[in-house]
Amino acid sequence: MKRTISAAACAAAGLMGCTSLALADGYPEKSLQLVVPFPPGGASDVVARIIGGELESRLGKPVVIMNRPGGGTTIAGKEVARAAPDGYTLFFSSNSTFTLPAAVKESVPYDAAKDFEPIGQVGKITLVLVTYKDNPVKDLAALIAEARANPDKLSLASFGVATVSHFAGELFKSSAGIKMVHLPYKGSAPAMNDLIGKHIQYHVDTVIAAKPQLEAGTVRVLAVFSSKRTPLLPDVPTLTELGYPIDFASWGAVVTPKGLPSAVRDRLTATLEETINNPAVIERFTKVGFEPGFMRYSDWTGAITKETADMKDVAQKAGIKEE
């Protein structure tokens, strides 16, 4: 049953505050949808379904996963940005939606810094630099030495133009002061297959894609793109410890359309934090290669604006453009 909001409470809170309290008091009254801008079965979809299932059990209402791929994730972003800010439309995505499109596109159908209400960052997928198993170049220092001696002779693949993989590769080349030929693929699987087949020499991918191949002995991981070692590959050094201070990952966050009542936002944030910090959920995330870590945004607009500007600078220097 809904609790009654007293006239005194309404008077004390003011009209807008009373409305927010009333919404939060009965929330949620119906099912929620969690929009994901990727097809079913991928890493983001798997993570979203874990989050959705846990939110459902805590909120007591169904949480339906709605896959809306297309437009480099901007189709889903536009749809969510224009949805009602009532707490029933949630959006799980990453910098692939919130910062990278605006760094390379002339026009994006939403303003990520202003059109979304952050519920919280939930973790990240670490990026790694990989090569085929029997490459005679054994470590990062040797790779950089060879690249400096032979500019634009070595290949560095990504799983798509203007993806986190592409940006990470450009950050690495810039930091190391080397030139390598960028080879964009349409997805992780074909790039990894060509790496294993020695059709390409180096590739930037997610730890999720690389770990099974590493365990199978078909690839070697030279470094991870973070300031701290990933627990998923504890023996692999970071670019930072090797002398190239790069901390870049595919981070994930849950947001809603802008204008969400504060009391509803607070409830969703608290529920999401409980979900991400649940040991059973952490174990499930770890198994699929996602590194959970809840963070409340004190300044979403500032954070998105800064990262977008940083990525725009990378794009301009490297000539990254939308396809």
N, C-alpha and C positions, 0 to 999 in steps of 0.2 A: 504494500500500500504506500501511496505517496504521503509524505508528511505535510501537514498544513503549514504554509508560510503565514505567520501572524501579521496583522496590520502594523503592529509595532516594529516588527523586523523589517517590513517593507519600507516604513517611514525612515527607519534608521539607515537602511541601505540605499535609499533613493530608488527611483523608478527603474533605472537601468540595472542597478544592483539587484533589485528584487526580481526582475525578469531573469537575470543570470542565475540567481539562487533557485528559482522555480524550475528552470531548465535542467540544472544540475541535479536537483532533488529527484526528478523523475527519469533522469537519463541513465541508461538508454531504454527507450520504450519499444524499439523495433530493431531489426537486424541492421548491421553496419556493412559497408563494403570497403575492402582494402584494395585499392587500385595498384596494379604493378605494370610498369611500361615495357615489360619483356614477355616473350612467349612462355608457356608452361614448360617446366622441366629444367630450366637454367638455374644458375646459382642464386640469382636474385629471387626467382620464383620459389625456390626451396626455402630460402630464409623467410620470405614473406608468409609462406604457409605455416611455418613454425610459429611465427609471431601471431598470425591470425588465429591459430588454434588456441594459443595461450590467452590471448585477449578475450576470446569467446568464453573460455571457462571462467575468467575472472569477472567479466561484465555481465554474464548470464544471458547474452543474446547472440544469435549467429553472426559470425564475421565471414562474409562471402568474398573470396578472392576473385577479382575482376582483372583479367589479363588484357591490356590495351597496348600491344606493340605497334611500332611504326613511327616514322618521322624522326628517327634517332631519339626516341622517348618523348618528343615534344607533343605528340598527339594526346597522350595521356596527361601530360603536364597541363595542356590547355583545358582539357576536360575537367580536371580537378580544380584548376584555378577559377573556373566559372561555376562550379557547383555551390550549393547552399552551404554556408558556414554553420552547420547545425550539429556537427559532431558525428554525422552518419556516413560521411565520405572521408576516408583516410587514404593516404598516398605513401607508398614505400618506394623510394628511389634513391639515387646517389648523385655524385657530382656529374654523372652522365646526363642528368636532367637539370641540375640546379646551377652549374657553373660552366661546363664545357660548351654547350650550345651557344650561349651568348658570347663566348670567346672566339667563335669561328663563323657564326651566321650573321648576316646583315640584319635579319629580323627573326625574333623568336615570339611565338604567340602568347607569351606570358612574361611577367617580370618576376623571376624567382626570388629576388630580394624583398619584393613588396606584396606578392599575391598569395603567399603561403604563411600559415601559422605553424611554427615548429612545435612538435610534441617531444621530440628528442632524437639525438643520434644514437644508433643502436650498435655500431661496430664497423668493421672494415674487412675488406678482402685484400690481402697483401699481394703486391706485384713482385715478380721475380725475373731475373735475367738468366736465360737458359741457352744451352748449346747442346749439340748431339754428343753422345757418350764418348766416342773416341776421337774427338777433336784434339789435335796435338797442342792447341792452345789450352793450357791447364788451369789458368786462373785469370782474374780480372786484370792484374798488372800486365800479364802477357798479351791479353786482348788489346788493351790500350796502347801498348808499345807497338803492336802490329798495325793497329789502325792509324797511329801517328806516322808510321813509316810508309803506309799505303793508303792515303786519303781516298775515300769513296770507292774502295775496292772490296770492303767487307759488307755483308748484308745484315740488316737488323729489321726483323719483321715485327708487325703488330697485328692485332686481330681486327683492325679497321681504321680508316681515316678518321681523325679527330676523336678517337676513343681514348680512354684512360691509358691503354697500352701504348698508343701513339705518343701521347703527351709525355708519358714516363720515359720512353725512349729518347725523345728530344731533350728532356731534362738531363738525362745521363750524358748524351753526346756533348751538350753545352758545358756541363760541369767538368767533363774530362778533356774538353778541348779537342775533340776528334770529329772526323767526318765519316759517316757510314751511310750506305744506301738504304733508304726506308722502303720496305716491301709490305704494303698493306694487304691483308687478307679479309675475306668476308666471314669472320668468325675465328674462334680459337682452334677448333678441331682441324680445319685444313692447314692452318699455319703449323700446328704441332706435328701433323703428319709429314709435312714437307721438311720440317726440322729433323725428325727421326730418319727420313729418307735422304738427308744430307743435301737437299736441294737449296736450303738456306743455311746460314751459319749461326746466326744468333736470333733470339726472339724474346720479346717481353710479353709475359702472360700472367695469369693469376696463379697463386699457390694451389688453388683448387684444381686447375688443369695440369699443373706441373707435378704435383705430388705423386699421383698414380704412375706417371711415366718415370719419375725418379726411382720409385720403389721397384718398377719393372726393369730398371737398368737401361732405359733407352735414351735418357737425357741426363745432363748434369746442370745443377743450379750454381751459377757463379756468385750471385749476390741477390739480396732482397732490397726493395726500395723503401726502406724505413730507417728510423733512427735507432730502433731497438730490434733485436732478433725476434723472429716470430716463433712462438712455441710449436708451431707445426713443422718447422725446419730449424731446430735449435742449433745445429752444427754449421749452418750456412751464414757467412758474415753479411753484415749490412753494408750498403754503399757508404754510409756515414763513417763506419769504423775503418773502411778501406781508404778514406780520405776524400770522399765525394758526398758532402752533406745534403742528401736528398731524402725527404720524408714525404712520400706521395703514395696514396692508396686509393682504392675504390671504396669510399665511405658510404654508409647507408643511413638514411634518416626517415622517420615517419613524420609527415606533416598533414595539415588539413587546409582547406581554403581559408583565406584571411578573414578575420572578423568573428572567429569562434568565441562564444561567451567564455570569460576567464574561468568561471567555476567548472565548466565542462572541460576546458583545456587542462586545468589542474588535475581533474580526475583522470583524464586520459594519460597525462604525463606520469602520474603516480602509478597507474596500472601498468604502463609500458615499462617503467623502471623496475617494478617488481618482476615483470616477465623476463627482462634481460638479465637480471641478477639472480634468477632462479638456477641453482646448480644443475638441475635436470635439463634445463634449456641450454645452459652453457655447454653441457656435454653433447647435446644434439647439434649445436652450432659447430663445435669443434670437429665433429665427425665429418661435416660437409665442407670444412675449410674456412668457415667464417669466424672471425675473431670478435666476440662480443665485447662491448664496452659502452655502457650508457652514459650519455652526456646531455645535460640541459643546456639549451642555448640562451645565454644572457643577452646576446645581440645577434640574432639571425641575419638581419639586414646587413650589418657590418661585416660579418663573417663571409656571407655570400658575395658581397660587393668586392671584398678584398681578394678572395680566391679567383673570382671572375677576372679581375684586373690582372692578377698574376698569370693566369692561363692565357689571357689575351696577349700579354707580352711574350709568352713562350710561342704562341701561334704566329705572331707577327715576325719574330726572329727566325722561326723555322719554316715559315711559309705554309703553315697548316690552314687549309681551307675546307669548307664543307663540300661534300661530293655533289 
